[in-house]
Protein backbone atom coordinates (compact mmCIF):
# COMPACT_ATOMS: atom_id res chain seq x y z
CA UNK A 1 0.00 0.00 0.00
CA UNK A 2 2.82 2.37 0.72
CA UNK A 3 4.10 1.86 -2.83
CA UNK A 4 0.74 2.93 -4.35
CA UNK A 5 0.68 6.17 -2.34
CA UNK A 6 4.25 6.93 -3.35
CA UNK A 7 3.40 6.50 -7.05
CA UNK A 8 0.37 8.78 -6.73
CA UNK A 9 2.42 11.47 -5.04
CA UNK A 10 5.05 11.20 -7.75
CA UNK A 11 2.45 11.57 -10.51
CA UNK A 12 1.04 14.72 -8.86
CA UNK A 13 4.48 16.24 -8.55
CA UNK A 14 4.48 20.05 -8.51
CA UNK A 15 7.21 20.22 -11.16
CA UNK A 16 5.20 18.07 -13.57
CA UNK A 17 2.11 20.20 -12.98
CA UNK A 18 4.08 23.37 -13.77
CA UNK A 19 5.53 21.82 -16.95
CA UNK A 20 2.03 20.72 -18.01
CA UNK A 21 0.66 24.24 -17.45
CA UNK A 22 3.54 25.78 -19.40
CA UNK A 23 2.94 23.43 -22.33
CA UNK A 24 -0.77 24.21 -22.21
CA UNK A 25 -0.06 27.97 -22.12
CA UNK A 26 2.36 27.63 -25.05
CA UNK A 27 -0.29 25.75 -27.04
CA UNK A 28 -2.88 28.47 -26.35
CA UNK A 29 -0.42 31.24 -27.31
CA UNK A 30 0.55 29.50 -30.57
CA UNK A 31 -3.07 28.82 -31.48
CA UNK A 32 -3.98 32.46 -30.84
CA UNK A 33 -0.99 33.73 -32.82
CA UNK A 34 -1.76 31.62 -35.90
CA UNK A 35 -5.54 32.01 -35.92
CA UNK A 36 -6.49 34.75 -38.38
CA UNK A 37 -8.18 37.67 -36.69
CA UNK A 38 -11.05 39.48 -38.35
CA UNK A 39 -9.75 42.79 -39.58
CA UNK A 40 -11.73 45.93 -40.21
CA UNK A 41 -11.28 45.35 -43.93
CA UNK A 42 -12.76 41.84 -43.69
CA UNK A 43 -15.70 43.20 -41.72
CA UNK A 44 -16.34 45.85 -44.38
CA UNK A 45 -16.13 43.18 -47.11
CA UNK A 46 -18.85 41.24 -45.30
CA UNK A 47 -20.96 44.40 -45.06
CA UNK A 48 -20.64 44.99 -48.83
CA UNK A 49 -21.45 41.36 -49.63
CA UNK A 50 -24.50 41.34 -47.36
CA UNK A 51 -25.75 44.64 -48.75
CA UNK A 52 -25.41 43.42 -52.34
CA UNK A 53 -27.02 40.04 -51.77
CA UNK A 54 -30.01 40.86 -49.58
CA UNK A 55 -33.06 41.96 -51.54
CA UNK A 56 -34.13 44.68 -49.14
CA UNK A 57 -31.47 47.22 -50.11
CA UNK A 58 -31.38 49.78 -52.92
CA UNK A 59 -28.18 48.28 -54.33
CA UNK A 60 -29.06 44.61 -54.00
CA UNK A 61 -27.93 42.83 -57.18
CA UNK A 62 -29.12 39.30 -56.39
CA UNK A 63 -32.64 37.94 -56.56
CA UNK A 64 -33.49 34.24 -56.23
CA UNK A 65 -29.77 33.40 -56.44
CA UNK A 66 -29.41 35.16 -59.80
CA UNK A 67 -27.59 38.37 -60.66
CA UNK A 68 -29.77 41.19 -61.93
CA UNK A 69 -27.77 42.86 -64.69
CA UNK A 70 -29.84 46.04 -64.66
CA UNK A 71 -29.11 46.61 -60.98
CA UNK A 72 -25.41 45.94 -61.59
CA UNK A 73 -25.41 48.54 -64.37
CA UNK A 74 -27.21 51.03 -62.10
CA UNK A 75 -24.65 50.43 -59.37
CA UNK A 76 -21.85 50.93 -61.91
CA UNK A 77 -23.34 54.26 -63.01
CA UNK A 78 -23.68 55.48 -59.44
CA UNK A 79 -21.22 58.04 -58.08
CA UNK A 80 -18.46 56.22 -56.18
CA UNK A 81 -18.95 58.21 -52.96
CA UNK A 82 -22.71 57.66 -53.10
CA UNK A 83 -22.21 53.91 -53.57
CA UNK A 84 -19.69 53.88 -50.73
CA UNK A 85 -22.21 55.62 -48.48
CA UNK A 86 -25.07 53.28 -49.43
CA UNK A 87 -22.85 50.24 -48.86
CA UNK A 88 -21.94 51.63 -45.43
CA UNK A 89 -18.16 51.36 -45.74
CA UNK A 90 -15.29 53.77 -45.21
CA UNK A 91 -12.52 51.92 -47.05
CA UNK A 92 -12.04 51.83 -50.80
CA UNK A 93 -13.75 48.88 -52.45
CA UNK A 94 -14.05 47.05 -55.75
CA UNK A 95 -16.91 44.75 -56.66
CA UNK A 96 -16.08 42.25 -59.38
CA UNK A 97 -17.54 38.98 -60.55
CA UNK A 98 -15.86 35.63 -61.23
CA UNK A 99 -17.20 32.45 -62.77
CA UNK A 100 -16.79 29.00 -61.21
CA UNK A 101 -13.27 28.69 -62.64
CA UNK A 102 -12.13 32.00 -61.16
CA UNK A 103 -12.15 33.88 -64.46
CA UNK A 104 -13.23 37.50 -64.41
CA UNK A 105 -16.76 38.09 -65.74
CA UNK A 106 -17.42 41.49 -67.28
CA UNK A 107 -20.90 42.92 -67.40
CA UNK A 108 -21.52 44.48 -70.85
CA UNK A 109 -17.77 44.56 -71.57
CA UNK A 110 -17.28 47.33 -69.01
CA UNK A 111 -14.40 47.86 -66.63
CA UNK A 112 -13.40 44.84 -64.57
CA UNK A 113 -15.35 46.01 -61.54
CA UNK A 114 -17.35 48.64 -59.74
CA UNK A 115 -15.55 50.76 -57.19
CA UNK A 116 -12.30 52.59 -56.62
CA UNK A 117 -9.83 53.14 -59.45
CA UNK A 118 -7.09 52.78 -56.79
CA UNK A 119 -7.75 49.02 -56.80
CA UNK A 120 -6.52 46.93 -59.72
CA UNK A 121 -8.07 43.72 -61.07
CA UNK A 122 -5.87 41.78 -63.51
CA UNK A 123 -3.73 44.89 -64.02
CA UNK A 124 -6.66 47.21 -64.78
CA UNK A 125 -8.20 49.79 -62.46
CA UNK A 126 -11.47 48.64 -60.97
CA UNK A 127 -13.47 51.49 -62.46
N, CA, C and O of each residue as an XYZ file, in Angstrom:
508
protein
N       0.802     -1.184      0.000
C       0.000      0.000      0.000
C       0.854      1.261      0.000
O       0.496      2.261     -0.621
N       1.939      1.210      0.671
C       2.823      2.369      0.718
C       3.372      2.686     -0.659
O       3.606      3.850     -0.986
N       3.581      1.642     -1.480
C       4.100      1.864     -2.828
C       3.073      2.596     -3.705
O       3.454      3.449     -4.506
N       1.776      2.276     -3.567
C       0.741      2.934     -4.352
C       0.658      4.415     -4.023
O       0.530      5.237     -4.930
N       0.728      4.775     -2.742
C       0.677      6.171     -2.341
C       1.891      6.920     -2.869
O       1.776      8.075     -3.280
N       3.024      6.290     -2.864
C       4.245      6.933     -3.353
C       4.137      7.221     -4.849
O       4.568      8.278     -5.309
N       3.563      6.283     -5.612
C       3.405      6.501     -7.046
C       2.422      7.628     -7.318
O       2.642      8.427     -8.228
N       1.338      7.709     -6.546
C       0.367      8.778     -6.725
C       0.987     10.130     -6.436
O       0.753     11.094     -7.166
N       1.774     10.207     -5.378
C       2.420     11.470     -5.044
C       3.400     11.873     -6.141
O       3.520     13.054     -6.465
N       4.092     10.907     -6.706
C       5.052     11.196     -7.754
C       4.346     11.698     -9.012
O       4.857     12.586     -9.695
N       3.187     11.142     -9.320
C       2.449     11.571    -10.506
C       1.914     12.987    -10.337
O       1.834     13.726    -11.318
N       1.550     13.379     -9.142
C       1.039     14.718     -8.865
C       2.138     15.694     -8.459
O       1.876     16.686     -7.779
N       3.316     15.421     -8.860
C       4.476     16.237     -8.548
C       4.255     17.679     -9.017
O       3.736     17.903    -10.111
N       4.643     18.643     -8.201
C       4.483     20.053     -8.509
C       5.250     20.437     -9.784
O       4.753     21.226    -10.588
N       6.419     19.901     -9.965
C       7.210     20.219    -11.164
C       6.509     19.755    -12.438
O       6.509     20.464    -13.445
N       5.918     18.577    -12.394
C       5.197     18.073    -13.568
C       3.959     18.924    -13.850
O       3.624     19.179    -15.007
N       3.294     19.353    -12.802
C       2.114     20.197    -12.977
C       2.499     21.528    -13.617
O       1.782     22.025    -14.486
N       3.602     22.100    -13.207
C       4.079     23.367    -13.772
C       4.455     23.184    -15.240
O       4.112     24.024    -16.072
N       5.153     22.099    -15.567
C       5.530     21.820    -16.951
C       4.269     21.649    -17.806
O       4.195     22.173    -18.917
N       3.286     20.919    -17.289
C       2.031     20.722    -18.013
C       1.343     22.063    -18.280
O       0.876     22.304    -19.393
N       1.278     22.932    -17.276
C       0.656     24.243    -17.451
C       1.423     25.102    -18.451
O       0.811     25.832    -19.231
N       2.740     25.028    -18.441
C       3.541     25.779    -19.405
C       3.295     25.291    -20.838
O       3.184     26.093    -21.765
N       3.213     23.976    -21.003
C       2.935     23.426    -22.331
C       1.541     23.850    -22.789
O       1.349     24.222    -23.947
N       0.585     23.792    -21.892
C      -0.774     24.213    -22.207
C      -0.810     25.702    -22.587
O      -1.464     26.075    -23.560
N      -0.115     26.544    -21.828
C      -0.065     27.974    -22.117
C       0.607     28.226    -23.471
O       0.154     29.077    -24.236
N       1.677     27.494    -23.768
C       2.361     27.628    -25.053
C       1.425     27.253    -26.199
O       1.392     27.931    -27.226
N       0.669     26.176    -26.022
C      -0.287     25.754    -27.036
C      -1.332     26.845    -27.285
O      -1.644     27.153    -28.435
N      -1.865     27.422    -26.223
C      -2.879     28.474    -26.350
C      -2.292     29.703    -27.053
O      -2.945     30.296    -27.911
N      -1.081     30.082    -26.697
C      -0.424     31.241    -27.313
C      -0.191     30.999    -28.803
O      -0.457     31.879    -29.622
N       0.303     29.816    -29.160
C       0.551     29.504    -30.573
C      -0.753     29.459    -31.360
O      -0.818     29.954    -32.486
N      -1.772     28.877    -30.783
C      -3.070     28.818    -31.477
C      -3.614     30.218    -31.703
O      -4.130     30.508    -32.782
N      -3.511     31.084    -30.719
C      -3.982     32.460    -30.842
C      -3.171     33.226    -31.885
O      -3.727     34.001    -32.663
N      -1.869     33.009    -31.898
C      -0.990     33.728    -32.823
C      -1.248     33.335    -34.273
O      -1.133     34.177    -35.163
N      -1.590     32.086    -34.529
C      -1.762     31.619    -35.901
C      -3.211     31.549    -36.358
O      -3.479     31.123    -37.481
N      -4.142     31.953    -35.519
C      -5.541     32.013    -35.918
C      -5.793     33.385    -36.518
O      -5.566     34.399    -35.858
N      -6.265     33.433    -37.776
C      -6.487     34.746    -38.384
C      -7.557     35.531    -37.631
O      -8.621     35.010    -37.296
N      -7.243     36.793    -37.379
C      -8.183     37.672    -36.694
C      -8.979     38.434    -37.740
O      -8.459     38.763    -38.806
N     -10.210     38.706    -37.443
C     -11.046     39.483    -38.354
C     -10.563     40.923    -38.335
O     -10.521     41.565    -37.286
N     -10.207     41.412    -39.487
C      -9.750     42.792    -39.582
C     -10.922     43.687    -39.956
O     -11.990     43.213    -40.343
N     -10.702     44.963    -39.834
C     -11.732     45.933    -40.212
C     -12.074     45.786    -41.694
O     -13.231     45.921    -42.091
N     -11.063     45.511    -42.497
C     -11.281     45.347    -43.933
C     -12.159     44.125    -44.214
O     -13.039     44.184    -45.073
N     -11.931     43.031    -43.507
C     -12.759     41.840    -43.688
C     -14.197     42.105    -43.257
O     -15.141     41.623    -43.883
N     -14.354     42.867    -42.192
C     -15.698     43.199    -41.725
C     -16.431     44.054    -42.754
O     -17.621     43.854    -42.997
N     -15.719     45.012    -43.362
C     -16.341     45.845    -44.383
C     -16.671     45.029    -45.629
O     -17.680     45.286    -46.284
N     -15.837     44.053    -45.964
C     -16.127     43.184    -47.109
C     -17.418     42.404    -46.858
O     -18.222     42.222    -47.773
N     -17.615     41.949    -45.641
C     -18.850     41.238    -45.304
C     -20.057     42.168    -45.397
O     -21.131     41.761    -45.842
N     -19.874     43.415    -44.975
C     -20.963     44.395    -45.060
C     -21.359     44.600    -46.521
O     -22.546     44.591    -46.847
N     -20.373     44.784    -47.403
C     -20.640     44.992    -48.831
C     -21.351     43.768    -49.404
O     -22.350     43.905    -50.110
N     -20.845     42.582    -49.107
C     -21.453     41.361    -49.625
C     -22.894     41.218    -49.150
O     -23.777     40.897    -49.946
N     -23.139     41.448    -47.881
C     -24.502     41.343    -47.358
C     -25.431     42.378    -47.986
O     -26.581     42.074    -48.306
N     -24.936     43.585    -48.160
C     -25.753     44.641    -48.755
C     -26.110     44.307    -50.200
O     -27.229     44.567    -50.642
N     -25.168     43.736    -50.931
C     -25.409     43.418    -52.340
C     -26.277     42.182    -52.538
O     -26.912     42.037    -53.583
N     -26.315     41.304    -51.568
C     -27.018     40.037    -51.769
C     -28.364     39.941    -51.071
O     -29.090     38.972    -51.293
N     -28.719     40.894    -50.247
C     -30.015     40.861    -49.582
C     -30.979     41.784    -50.332
O     -30.671     42.953    -50.569
N     -32.115     41.267    -50.694
C     -33.064     41.956    -51.544
C     -33.692     43.209    -50.978
O     -34.420     43.894    -51.696
N     -33.447     43.537    -49.736
C     -34.127     44.684    -49.136
C     -33.355     45.985    -49.266
O     -33.778     46.999    -48.712
N     -32.245     45.990    -49.975
C     -31.474     47.224    -50.111
C     -31.581     47.783    -51.525
O     -31.894     47.067    -52.477
N     -31.314     49.073    -51.635
C     -31.383     49.778    -52.920
C     -30.377     49.217    -53.924
O     -30.636     49.217    -55.127
N     -29.242     48.744    -53.440
C     -28.185     48.284    -54.332
C     -28.071     46.760    -54.394
O     -27.062     46.236    -54.867
N     -29.068     46.064    -53.934
C     -29.060     44.606    -53.995
C     -29.015     44.153    -55.446
O     -29.820     44.611    -56.256
N     -28.093     43.266    -55.790
C     -27.929     42.828    -57.176
C     -28.279     41.355    -57.366
O     -28.096     40.805    -58.452
N     -28.782     40.721    -56.315
C     -29.115     39.299    -56.388
C     -30.584     39.112    -56.039
O     -31.090     39.683    -55.073
N     -31.255     38.300    -56.848
C     -32.641     37.945    -56.562
C     -32.815     36.476    -56.935
O     -32.512     36.079    -58.061
N     -33.294     35.684    -56.007
C     -33.492     34.240    -56.226
C     -32.205     33.593    -56.730
O     -32.230     32.795    -57.667
N     -31.093     33.939    -56.110
C     -29.769     33.400    -56.435
C     -29.315     33.697    -57.867
O     -28.492     32.965    -58.417
N     -29.837     34.749    -58.464
C     -29.414     35.165    -59.803
C     -29.043     36.635    -59.778
O     -29.676     37.442    -59.097
N     -27.990     36.975    -60.542
C     -27.588     38.372    -60.657
C     -28.573     39.126    -61.542
O     -29.042     38.605    -62.554
N     -28.875     40.344    -61.152
C     -29.767     41.192    -61.929
C     -28.887     42.227    -62.628
O     -28.391     43.167    -62.008
N     -28.704     42.028    -63.943
C     -27.770     42.864    -64.695
C     -28.145     44.338    -64.646
O     -27.263     45.193    -64.562
N     -29.405     44.644    -64.696
C     -29.841     46.044    -64.663
C     -29.394     46.723    -63.369
O     -28.937     47.866    -63.390
N     -29.526     46.023    -62.255
C     -29.106     46.606    -60.977
C     -27.586     46.756    -60.918
O     -27.071     47.702    -60.323
N     -26.880     45.823    -61.536
C     -25.414     45.936    -61.590
C     -25.029     47.160    -62.408
O     -24.147     47.920    -62.008
N     -25.679     47.358    -63.547
C     -25.409     48.538    -64.373
C     -25.707     49.821    -63.601
O     -24.924     50.770    -63.641
N     -26.844     49.846    -62.895
C     -27.207     51.029    -62.102
C     -26.171     51.305    -61.013
O     -25.821     52.458    -60.760
N     -25.691     50.261    -60.383
C     -24.648     50.427    -59.370
C     -23.370     50.955    -60.003
O     -22.686     51.793    -59.415
N     -23.040     50.470    -61.202
C     -21.847     50.925    -61.911
C     -21.933     52.384    -62.332
O     -20.913     53.067    -62.412
N     -23.146     52.870    -62.604
C     -23.339     54.263    -63.015
C     -23.371     55.214    -61.822
O     -23.225     56.426    -61.980
N     -23.562     54.660    -60.640
C     -23.682     55.479    -59.435
C     -22.353     56.144    -59.096
O     -21.291     55.567    -59.327
N     -22.411     57.349    -58.553
C     -21.221     58.040    -58.077
C     -20.539     57.181    -57.015
O     -21.201     56.616    -56.144
N     -19.215     57.089    -57.092
C     -18.455     56.220    -56.178
C     -18.743     56.547    -54.719
O     -18.989     55.643    -53.921
N     -18.717     57.833    -54.359
C     -18.947     58.206    -52.963
C     -20.371     57.890    -52.513
O     -20.594     57.535    -51.356
N     -21.334     58.019    -53.427
C     -22.713     57.661    -53.101
C     -22.816     56.155    -52.853
O     -23.445     55.721    -51.887
N     -22.194     55.363    -53.730
C     -22.211     53.905    -53.568
C     -21.532     53.503    -52.259
O     -22.009     52.621    -51.545
N     -20.428     54.155    -51.961
C     -19.695     53.881    -50.730
C     -20.576     54.157    -49.509
O     -20.579     53.390    -48.546
N     -21.311     55.246    -49.565
C     -22.209     55.619    -48.480
C     -23.355     54.615    -48.344
O     -23.680     54.185    -47.237
N     -23.959     54.245    -49.465
C     -25.065     53.284    -49.434
C     -24.595     51.924    -48.920
O     -25.311     51.250    -48.180
N     -23.391     51.529    -49.318
C     -22.854     50.243    -48.862
C     -22.442     50.288    -47.388
O     -22.292     49.244    -46.753
N     -22.261     51.486    -46.847
C     -21.936     51.634    -45.432
C     -20.497     51.310    -45.089
O     -20.221     50.765    -44.021
N     -19.571     51.641    -45.989
C     -18.159     51.360    -45.740
C     -17.339     52.639    -45.821
O     -17.745     53.613    -46.455
N     -16.192     52.623    -45.177
C     -15.288     53.772    -45.206
C     -14.080     53.514    -46.101
O     -13.509     54.452    -46.656
N     -13.691     52.262    -46.244
C     -12.519     51.916    -47.048
C     -12.870     51.882    -48.519
O     -14.039     51.775    -48.891
N     -11.834     51.976    -49.365
C     -12.039     51.827    -50.797
C     -12.485     50.394    -51.073
O     -12.131     49.474    -50.335
N     -13.256     50.211    -52.128
C     -13.749     48.876    -52.452
C     -13.768     48.678    -53.958
O     -13.697     49.632    -54.731
N     -13.865     47.419    -54.354
C     -14.047     47.052    -55.750
C     -14.918     45.801    -55.774
O     -14.608     44.793    -55.138
N     -16.002     45.889    -56.512
C     -16.906     44.753    -56.663
C     -16.645     44.172    -58.039
O     -16.766     44.874    -59.043
N     -16.289     42.901    -58.097
C     -16.077     42.250    -59.378
C     -16.666     40.854    -59.313
O     -16.924     40.327    -58.231
N     -16.873     40.267    -60.465
C     -17.538     38.976    -60.548
C     -16.610     37.963    -61.206
O     -15.896     38.277    -62.158
N     -16.635     36.742    -60.679
C     -15.859     35.632    -61.229
C     -16.800     34.481    -61.524
O     -17.837     34.326    -60.877
N     -16.421     33.665    -62.522
C     -17.200     32.454    -62.770
C     -16.660     31.330    -61.888
O     -15.778     31.564    -61.061
N     -17.171     30.128    -62.053
C     -16.793     28.999    -61.212
C     -15.313     28.635    -61.338
O     -14.748     28.021    -60.433
N     -14.686     29.008    -62.448
C     -13.269     28.692    -62.638
C     -12.349     29.799    -62.135
O     -11.126     29.664    -62.184
N     -12.933     30.889    -61.653
C     -12.129     32.001    -61.156
C     -11.812     33.050    -62.206
O     -11.066     33.992    -61.937
N     -12.371     32.895    -63.403
C     -12.146     33.876    -64.463
C     -13.041     35.090    -64.247
O     -14.185     34.970    -63.807
N     -12.503     36.244    -64.562
C     -13.234     37.495    -64.413
C     -14.396     37.553    -65.394
O     -14.232     37.254    -66.577
N     -15.575     37.939    -64.900
C     -16.760     38.088    -65.736
C     -17.055     39.574    -65.838
O     -17.238     40.247    -64.824
N     -17.100     40.082    -67.053
C     -17.415     41.493    -67.278
C     -18.885     41.618    -67.639
O     -19.427     40.817    -68.400
N     -19.515     42.634    -67.079
C     -20.903     42.916    -67.395
C     -20.903     43.956    -68.525
O     -20.406     45.068    -68.347
N     -21.457     43.594    -69.675
C     -21.520     44.482    -70.848
C     -20.143     45.011    -71.260
O     -20.019     46.170    -71.654
N     -19.132     44.186    -71.175
C     -17.767     44.564    -71.568
C     -17.310     45.881    -70.942
O     -16.619     46.669    -71.588
N     -17.686     46.116    -69.713
C     -17.276     47.333    -69.015
C     -15.965     47.084    -68.291
O     -15.295     46.075    -68.513
N     -15.615     48.009    -67.432
C     -14.397     47.858    -66.630
C     -14.495     46.582    -65.806
O     -15.580     46.022    -65.653
N     -13.372     46.123    -65.276
C     -13.397     44.842    -64.574
C     -14.256     44.837    -63.309
O     -14.636     43.768    -62.831
N     -14.562     45.997    -62.767
C     -15.351     46.010    -61.544
C     -16.024     47.340    -61.305
O     -15.965     48.253    -62.128
N     -16.660     47.424    -60.162
C     -17.350     48.638    -59.736
C     -16.697     49.076    -58.439
O     -16.669     48.318    -57.469
N     -16.174     50.284    -58.414
C     -15.548     50.759    -57.188
C     -14.410     51.719    -57.448
O     -14.439     52.506    -58.395
N     -13.413     51.642    -56.599
C     -12.297     52.585    -56.622
C     -11.307     52.280    -57.738
O     -10.957     51.123    -57.971
N     -10.856     53.335    -58.428
C      -9.830     53.143    -59.448
C      -8.440     52.972    -58.826
O      -7.459     52.784    -59.545
N      -8.354     53.038    -57.494
C      -7.093     52.779    -56.793
C      -6.825     51.282    -56.676
O      -5.706     50.866    -56.376
N      -7.851     50.484    -56.914
C      -7.747     49.023    -56.800
C      -7.662     48.445    -58.210
O      -8.425     48.833    -59.094
N      -6.732     47.521    -58.413
C      -6.517     46.931    -59.719
C      -6.974     45.472    -59.745
O      -6.722     44.712    -58.809
N      -7.647     45.097    -60.828
C      -8.071     43.723    -61.072
C      -7.427     43.300    -62.375
O      -7.677     43.901    -63.420
N      -6.593     42.262    -62.320
C      -5.871     41.783    -63.511
C      -5.120     42.913    -64.223
O      -5.081     42.963    -65.452
N      -4.533     43.806    -63.448
C      -3.731     44.888    -64.016
C      -4.507     46.082    -64.500
O      -3.911     47.026    -65.020
N      -5.834     46.079    -64.348
C      -6.661     47.207    -64.781
C      -7.319     47.838    -63.557
O      -7.665     47.140    -62.603
N      -7.492     49.172    -63.587
C      -8.200     49.794    -62.457
C      -9.635     49.288    -62.385
O     -10.259     49.011    -63.410
N     -10.136     49.173    -61.199
C     -11.469     48.636    -60.972
C     -12.524     49.392    -61.746
O     -13.426     48.775    -62.314
N     -12.441     50.692    -61.787
C     -13.471     51.492    -62.461
C     -12.900     52.214    -63.632
O     -13.618     52.938    -64.322
